[in-house]
Amino acid sequence: MFYYRHPAVVCVIHIGGHSVFPCSRCSRTFTSPSALVRHMRTHTGERPYVCQTCDRAFCQRAHLTVHMRIHTDERPYVCQTCGQAFYQRAHLTVHMRIHTGQRPYVCQTCGQAFCLRTDLNRHMRTHTGERPYVCQTCDRAFHQRGHLSRHMRTQHSAMQADISDLEPTIPAHWLSESKFNALVEDLRRTPPSSPALSRWLSESEFNALVEDLRRSPPSSPALSRWLSENEFNALVEDLRRSPSGWSGIVE
């Protein structure tokens, strides 16, 4: 018998000789009280683990540990094929698909396969007709954020500043000002067909991204309109091994 004191642990269910800890807010159950406590933070928004360098807060200690590698540049996950190192195991897993050719995310409609789930999700909109990115000025809807951004520039240029309200600002740890400027310069001289870019952005999206970045300070939301933080980090890893001369953003 043991006792676990925490407001989240309100009851224990015994099933087949095992203790099961149910969430009081949803239907999920857990095999340990600590797992239930971690889960409850998804309901309460509690983030008790705070980075002492940049003040970002996290639900779990493990997430803070991974985040700290951004500040320390620790890269414990090393590719045994090419020696490239990564902050997170998930980034290494994605990278290994480059060597193996694995494309685990398959479209059930046309059979096309993708390395990333986000690529499959974007592709599926071509079948479903879903247009989740809506212009707040004229109500036109688009499959991709990049298409909305281009529409705002060409059709509602006076309203361009307002698009920043649609997406979060880039976290400061993504890019220093010098690295941001290097990224812009590298993008300007890299062909859109570069393998390092083509798996992330279409040619039209690439050109629109370059234009966004040329006009934006490092703290702007220009980049976050195009890529999530995980996608951006994976893109940087791609660029590190690209023959196109990308070096300024990974110094």
TIMIPA-430616 format. One record per residue: residue number from 1; residue in one letter; x, y, z of N, C-alpha, C in turn. Coordinates in steps of 0.02 Angstrom, whole numbers. Atoms other than C-alpha are relative to their C-alpha. Example, Ala and Ser with C-alpha at 12.3 -4.5 7.8 and 13.67 -1.06 7.14 Angstrom:
<nodes>
NODE seq type   n.xx   n.yy   n.zz  ca.xx  ca.yy  ca.zz   c.xx   c.yy   c.zz
NODE   1    a     45    -59      0    615   -225    390     45     60      0
NODE   2    s    -42    -59     -3    684    -53    357    -39     55     37
</nodes>
This chain:
<nodes>
NODE seq type   n.xx   n.yy   n.zz  ca.xx  ca.yy  ca.zz   c.xx   c.yy   c.zz
NODE   1    m     42    -60      0      0      0      0     44     62      0
NODE   2    f    -36    -63      0     63    175    -40    -49     58     -4
NODE   3    y     42    -59      1     -5    350    -26     35     53    -43
NODE   4    y    -27    -52     44     19    487   -156    -44     61      9
NODE   5    r     39    -60    -15    -36    660   -104      8     51    -56
NODE   6    h      1    -52     51    -83    774   -248    -73     12    -17
NODE   7    p     71    -15     15   -246    864   -290    -27    -36    -62
NODE   8    a     23     32     62   -252    778   -461    -20    -72     13
NODE   9    v     13     71    -13   -256    603   -384    -58     -4     49
NODE  10    v     60     -2    -42   -434    597   -321    -29    -69     13
NODE  11    c     25     67    -12   -469    411   -338     45    -51    -35
NODE  12    v    -38     55     30   -392    243   -382    -49    -55    -17
NODE  13    i     42     56     21   -477    105   -481     44    -62     -2
NODE  14    h    -38     63      0   -418    -74   -454    -30    -47    -52
NODE  15    i     23     43     54   -431   -181   -610     48    -59     -6
NODE  16    g    -42     59      7   -367   -359   -611     62      1     43
NODE  17    g    -57     -3    -45   -253   -328   -464     47     58    -13
NODE  18    h    -42    -57     17   -180   -170   -543    -37     65     18
NODE  19    s     29    -65    -16   -208     10   -490     -1     43    -63
NODE  20    v      8    -45     58   -273    129   -624    -23     67     27
NODE  21    f     14    -67    -24   -278    316   -598    -37     39    -55
NODE  22    p     39    -33     52   -418    403   -695      5     76      5
NODE  23    c      3    -73      2   -418    584   -751    -71     22     15
NODE  24    s     67    -24    -20   -562    680   -673    -32     45    -53
NODE  25    r     27    -47     50   -581    790   -828    -12    -32    -68
NODE  26    c     11     35     64   -574    666   -973      0    -74     14
NODE  27    s      8     73     -9   -586    479  -1003     66    -38      6
NODE  28    r    -64     35     -1   -399    441   -998     15    -27     70
NODE  29    t    -23     30    -63   -325    328   -864     75    -12     -4
NODE  30    f    -73      6     -2   -145    304   -808     20    -53     51
NODE  31    t    -23     54    -43    -44    168   -724     40     24     59
NODE  32    s    -37    -27    -57     47    284   -605    -28     69     17
NODE  33    p     25    -67    -18     -3    439   -506     41     56    -30
NODE  34    s    -42    -53     29    145    537   -573    -18     14    -72
NODE  35    a     21     -9     70     87    506   -752    -66     39     -2
NODE  36    l     63    -37     -3    -86    570   -703     13     74     14
NODE  37    v    -16    -70    -18    -10    727   -625     26     37    -61
NODE  38    r    -26    -32     61     87    763   -786    -56     14    -49
NODE  39    h     55     -9     46    -69    737   -889    -46     57     20
NODE  40    m     45    -52    -24   -173    854   -780     23     70    -20
NODE  41    r    -26    -66     20    -59    997   -830    -24     20    -69
NODE  42    t     28    -17     66   -131    985  -1006    -68     32      8
NODE  43    h     65    -31    -14   -298   1034   -928      8     67     36
NODE  44    t     -6    -59    -42   -237   1163   -803     45     54    -29
NODE  45    g    -48    -48     28   -100   1244   -908     60     13     45
NODE  46    e    -57     -9    -46     23   1228   -764     65    -17    -35
NODE  47    r    -66     11     30    204   1244   -821     53     15     54
NODE  48    p    -43    -13    -58    315   1222   -667     74      1    -14
NODE  49    y    -72      4     15    482   1197   -756     19     58    -45
NODE  50    v    -15    -64     33    554   1366   -805     74      3    -18
NODE  51    c    -68    -10     23    710   1400   -909     28     63     34
NODE  52    q    -31    -56    -35    827   1512   -808     35     48    -48
NODE  53    t    -34    -42     49    901   1583   -969    -49     45    -37
NODE  54    c     47    -40     41    748   1640  -1068    -70      2     28
NODE  55    d     65     -2    -35    601   1612   -947    -56    -39    -33
NODE  56    r     52     43     27    508   1490  -1059    -17    -54     52
NODE  57    a     22     49    -50    406   1368   -954    -29    -62    -33
NODE  58    f     19     64     29    362   1185   -982    -40    -41     50
NODE  59    c     41     44    -42    240   1055   -918     42    -55     32
NODE  60    q    -39     56    -24    373    921   -898     74     18      4
NODE  61    r    -71    -12     -8    553    920   -838     39    -21    -62
NODE  62    a    -35     25     60    604    819   -991     -3     51    -57
NODE  63    h      6    -51     52    540    958  -1105     48     57     13
NODE  64    l    -49    -52    -17    646   1085  -1012     71    -24    -16
NODE  65    t    -67     28     16    798    970  -1030     15      6    -74
NODE  66    v     -9     -6     72    773    964  -1218      9     73    -20
NODE  67    h     -4    -71     16    746   1152  -1226     69     29     17
NODE  68    m    -64    -28    -21    908   1188  -1132     56    -13    -50
NODE  69    r    -51     14     51   1007   1109  -1274      5     55    -51
NODE  70    i     -3    -57     45    961   1260  -1378     50     51     25
NODE  71    h    -47    -48    -29   1060   1368  -1258     71    -28      5
NODE  72    t    -67     30     -9   1204   1245  -1229     29    -27    -65
NODE  73    d    -19     30     64   1209   1181  -1410     20    -73      7
NODE  74    e    -12     72     -8   1216   1003  -1343    -41    -38    -53
NODE  75    r     33     39     53   1174    880  -1483     16    -74     12
NODE  76    p    -18     68    -21   1171    705  -1405    -19    -55    -49
NODE  77    y     24     52     46   1086    614  -1549     37      5    -66
NODE  78    v    -47     -2     57   1214    572  -1683    -18    -52    -52
NODE  79    c     11     46     56   1182    495  -1853     61    -43    -10
NODE  80    q    -56     46      8   1290    340  -1869     22     -6    -73
NODE  81    t    -18      3     71   1292    359  -2058     43     58    -22
NODE  82    c    -36    -59     24   1351    537  -2084     30     43     57
NODE  83    g    -29    -36    -56   1396    599  -1909    -36     63     21
NODE  84    q     37    -60    -18   1270    740  -1904    -34    -11     68
NODE  85    a     28      6    -68   1207    776  -1727    -61     45      8
NODE  86    f     64    -34     -8   1037    836  -1666    -17     12     73
NODE  87    y     23    -15    -67    955    913  -1514    -48    -53     26
NODE  88    q     53     45    -22    810    790  -1511      3    -65    -39
NODE  89    r      2     65     33    789    606  -1550    -47      1    -60
NODE  90    a     49     -4     55    639    649  -1659     32     30    -62
NODE  91    h    -33    -30     57    749    758  -1770     47    -51    -34
NODE  92    l    -42     52     29    871    613  -1792    -42    -51    -38
NODE  93    t     44     47     33    727    498  -1835    -21     25    -69
NODE  94    v     19    -29     64    668    617  -1971     60      1    -47
NODE  95    h    -60     -3     41    847    639  -2034     17    -68    -30
NODE  96    m    -18     66     24    874    451  -2049    -41    -21    -61
NODE  97    r     41     17     59    734    443  -2177     34     23    -64
NODE  98    i    -38    -22     59    851    537  -2294     46    -55    -23
NODE  99    h    -45     55     17    972    391  -2287    -38    -63    -21
NODE 100    t     36     62     13    842    252  -2288    -52      7    -55
NODE 101    g     53    -10     49    718    331  -2408    -69    -14     27
NODE 102    q     65     15    -31    579    292  -2285    -47     59     -4
NODE 103    r     54    -50      2    417    386  -2312    -62    -31     32
NODE 104    p     52     38    -36    300    322  -2178    -70     29     -4
NODE 105    y     67    -32      1    156    444  -2206    -28     -4    -71
NODE 106    v     26     16     67     54    380  -2353    -71     25     -8
NODE 107    c     67    -24     16    -95    463  -2433    -44    -60    -19
NODE 108    q     44     56     13   -239    338  -2430    -42     10    -63
NODE 109    t     38    -15     60   -316    423  -2582     39    -14    -63
NODE 110    c    -39      7     61   -175    426  -2709     64    -39      9
NODE 111    g    -60     41    -11    -34    327  -2628     65     38      6
NODE 112    q    -62    -39     -7     92    469  -2624     23     -2     73
NODE 113    a    -28      8    -67    209    452  -2474     45     59     18
NODE 114    f    -37    -59    -25    295    583  -2367     43    -18     60
NODE 115    c    -44      9    -57    435    595  -2240    -32     26     64
NODE 116    l     28    -34    -58    337    709  -2123    -76     -1     -1
NODE 117    r     73      0     -5    159    702  -2060    -28     68    -23
NODE 118    t     24    -66     21    143    890  -2090     -4      5    -76
NODE 119    d      4      1     73    182    861  -2274    -62    -37    -24
NODE 120    l     60     38     19     45    730  -2284    -63     41     14
NODE 121    n     58    -41    -17    -78    845  -2195    -12     55    -52
NODE 122    r      4    -53     51    -39    985  -2319    -25    -30    -66
NODE 123    h     20     33     62    -57    864  -2465    -74    -20      0
NODE 124    m     69     24     -4   -225    797  -2404    -50     54    -18
NODE 125    r     46    -55     17   -302    968  -2428    -14      4    -74
NODE 126    t     13      0     72   -283    945  -2615    -56    -49    -17
NODE 127    h     54     47     11   -404    799  -2600    -65     22     33
NODE 128    t     61    -17    -39   -524    865  -2468    -28     68    -17
NODE 129    g     23    -68     15   -533   1043  -2530      1     46     61
NODE 130    e     -2    -41    -61   -504   1106  -2353     44     62    -11
NODE 131    r    -36    -64      6   -449   1288  -2348     -2     35     68
NODE 132    p      4    -25    -68   -409   1330  -2167     26     71     11
NODE 133    y    -30    -67     -9   -318   1495  -2197    -43     52    -36
NODE 134    v     51    -46     26   -447   1632  -2220     23     72      5
NODE 135    c    -15    -71      1   -417   1812  -2271    -51     37     43
NODE 136    q     45    -36    -44   -490   1924  -2136    -31     62    -33
NODE 137    t     25    -60     35   -521   2062  -2264    -55    -17    -50
NODE 138    c     49     16     52   -614   1975  -2405    -29    -70      5
NODE 139    d     26     67    -14   -648   1800  -2336     21    -53    -50
NODE 140    r    -27     52     43   -553   1709  -2474     39    -49     43
NODE 141    a    -33     51    -40   -484   1545  -2408     52    -37    -42
NODE 142    f    -57     29     35   -324   1452  -2451     21    -66     34
NODE 143    h    -25     64    -25   -246   1280  -2433     60     10     47
NODE 144    q    -63     -8    -36    -81   1346  -2366      8     72     26
NODE 145    r    -13    -66    -28    -23   1490  -2256     36     45    -50
NODE 146    g    -39    -40     48     99   1544  -2391    -44     32    -53
NODE 147    h     45    -27     50    -42   1568  -2515    -40     59     28
NODE 148    l     34    -56    -31   -135   1678  -2392     46     60      6
NODE 149    s    -49    -55     -7     22   1780  -2361     10     35    -67
NODE 150    r     -9    -30     66     47   1806  -2548    -62     40    -20
NODE 151    h     63    -35     14   -137   1854  -2568     -2     67     37
NODE 152    m      1    -62    -39   -120   1984  -2429     47     52    -30
NODE 153    r    -48    -47     29     32   2060  -2513    -25     29    -65
NODE 154    t     18    -23     67    -41   2070  -2686    -69     33     -3
NODE 155    q     68    -27      3   -224   2109  -2647    -15     51     54
NODE 156    h     15    -44    -56   -221   2199  -2481     65     26     31
NODE 157    s    -67    -20    -24    -48   2275  -2468     -5     48     59
NODE 158    a      7    -48    -55   -111   2412  -2352    -15    -36     66
NODE 159    m     18     37    -60   -170   2277  -2233     55    -49     20
NODE 160    q    -52     50    -11     -7   2179  -2237     22     -4     73
NODE 161    a    -24      1    -70     44   2231  -2062    -46    -40     45
NODE 162    d     48     34    -44   -115   2156  -1991      6    -75     -2
NODE 163    i     -6     73      4    -70   1980  -2047     41    -27     58
NODE 164    s    -40     23    -56     52   1972  -1903    -44    -25     58
NODE 165    d     45     21    -53    -99   1949  -1790    -23    -72     -9
NODE 166    l     25     67     14   -136   1782  -1873     46    -54     24
NODE 167    e    -49     51    -19     22   1692  -1819     42     24     58
NODE 168    p    -42    -20    -56    134   1690  -1665     67     27    -24
NODE 169    t    -66    -26     15    299   1783  -1662     52    -55      4
NODE 170    i    -55     49     -2    458   1685  -1696     32      1     68
NODE 171    p    -37      0    -63    536   1628  -1532     70     27    -11
NODE 172    a    -64    -34      9    694   1729  -1505     58    -49     -7
NODE 173    h    -57     45      2    802   1574  -1486      9    -33    -68
NODE 174    w     -9     29     67    773   1519  -1666     61     31    -34
NODE 175    l    -51    -35     40    888   1651  -1740     24     62     36
NODE 176    s    -27    -65    -20   1005   1785  -1680     -6     47    -60
NODE 177    e      7    -48     56   1004   1944  -1785     50    -16    -55
NODE 178    s    -51     15     51   1167   1894  -1872    -19    -62    -39
NODE 179    k     20     61     34   1101   1721  -1911    -61     12    -44
NODE 180    f     59    -17     40    936   1792  -1972     22     33    -65
NODE 181    n    -24    -34     60   1028   1908  -2092     35    -49    -47
NODE 182    a    -33     50     41   1134   1762  -2151    -51    -45    -35
NODE 183    l     53     40     30    976   1660  -2180    -30     35    -60
NODE 184    v     29    -38     55    902   1797  -2288     48      0    -60
NODE 185    e    -49     -3     55   1062   1812  -2390      7    -68    -34
NODE 186    d     -5     66     29   1076   1624  -2413    -61    -17    -41
NODE 187    l     61     13     37    895   1612  -2466     -1     36    -67
NODE 188    r      1    -40     62    920   1748  -2596     43    -32    -54
NODE 189    r    -45     28     51   1059   1651  -2682     -7    -76     -7
NODE 190    t     12     72      6    990   1474  -2663    -60    -11    -46
NODE 191    p     57     13     45    880   1407  -2804    -57    -34     37
NODE 192    p     57     31    -34    704   1359  -2749     -1    -76     -9
NODE 193    s      1     72     12    735   1186  -2823     50    -38     42
NODE 194    s    -49     33    -44    873   1150  -2696    -35    -54     41
NODE 195    p     32     53    -40    835    982  -2612    -12     19     72
NODE 196    a      7    -21    -70    859   1065  -2444    -63     40     12
NODE 197    l     59    -42     -7    710   1177  -2479    -62    -30    -30
NODE 198    s     59     22     37    597   1087  -2600    -46    -46     40
NODE 199    r     42     44    -40    536    962  -2470    -41     40     51
NODE 200    w     35    -41    -50    477   1108  -2363    -48     51    -33
NODE 201    l     39    -54     30    412   1242  -2481     -3     -8    -76
NODE 202    s      4     -3     72    348   1254  -2659     40     61    -24
NODE 203    e    -39    -56     26    438   1376  -2775    -35     67     15
NODE 204    s     35    -63    -14    302   1508  -2754      3     18     74
NODE 205    e     -6    -13    -72    305   1489  -2565     70     23     18
NODE 206    f    -70    -19    -12    494   1500  -2567     10     73    -17
NODE 207    n    -10    -69     21    491   1663  -2664    -36     49     47
NODE 208    a     37    -43    -47    359   1736  -2549     35      3     67
NODE 209    l    -37      0    -63    459   1683  -2396     60     46     -3
NODE 210    v    -58    -44      7    615   1769  -2461    -21     72      4
NODE 211    e     23    -69     -1    516   1927  -2489    -20     21     70
NODE 212    d     18    -14    -70    443   1917  -2314     61     14     42
NODE 213    l    -59     -6    -42    613   1894  -2236     41     62    -16
NODE 214    r    -39    -59     20    694   2034  -2335    -28     63     33
NODE 215    r     32    -60    -27    569   2157  -2262    -11     -4     75
NODE 216    s     20     12    -69    562   2088  -2085     60     -1     47
NODE 217    p    -51      8    -52    664   2103  -1925     -1    -71     27
NODE 218    p     -3     69    -26    719   1942  -1838    -57    -19     46
NODE 219    s     53     16    -48    579   1956  -1711    -69     -2    -33
NODE 220    s     64     -2     33    443   1964  -1843    -31    -69     -7
NODE 221    p     32     65     11    314   1826  -1876      9    -26    -71
NODE 222    a     -4     19     71    370   1812  -2058     15    -74     -9
NODE 223    l    -19     70      9    453   1642  -2038    -52    -47     29
NODE 224    s     48     45    -33    324   1567  -1919    -64     -9    -40
NODE 225    r     57     10     45    190   1592  -2053     11    -59    -45
NODE 226    w    -16     51     49    281   1462  -2156     16    -67     32
NODE 227    l    -23     62    -30    356   1334  -2038    -13      2     75
NODE 228    s      3      6    -73    323   1271  -1862     71     -1     27
NODE 229    e    -67      0    -29    468   1275  -1739     36    -65    -15
NODE 230    n    -32     64     15    501   1088  -1763     20     -4    -74
NODE 231    e    -16      1     72    494   1107  -1953     60     45    -13
NODE 232    f    -56    -46     10    612   1256  -1943     65    -33     21
NODE 233    n    -61     33    -25    738   1158  -1837     22    -55    -47
NODE 234    a    -18     53     47    730   1011  -1957     26     29    -65
NODE 235    l    -25    -33     61    752   1129  -2105     72     22     10
NODE 236    v    -69    -21    -14    908   1201  -2024     47    -59     -4
NODE 237    e    -43     59      3    976   1025  -2004     10    -21    -73
NODE 238    d     -8     14     72    942    995  -2190     51     47    -31
NODE 239    l    -44    -50     31   1032   1155  -2234     73     -9     22
NODE 240    r    -68     11    -24   1183   1107  -2128     39    -47    -47
NODE 241    r    -34     48     43   1220    965  -2249    -11     14    -74
NODE 242    s     13    -18     70   1162   1053  -2407     65     24    -33
NODE 243    p    -59    -24     36   1297   1083  -2540     -6     72    -23
NODE 244    s     12    -67     26   1225   1256  -2570     37     55     37
NODE 245    g    -40    -50    -34   1342   1341  -2450    -33     31     60
NODE 246    w     34    -26    -59   1225   1365  -2302     45     -8     61
NODE 247    s    -44      4    -59   1336   1407  -2154    -16     53     50
NODE 248    g     10    -57    -45   1284   1574  -2082    -48    -12     56
NODE 249    i     50      8    -52   1136   1510  -1983     18    -56     48
NODE 250    v    -18     55    -44   1227   1365  -1903     70      9     27
NODE 251    e    -68    -13    -23   1387   1449  -1847      8    -19     73
</nodes>
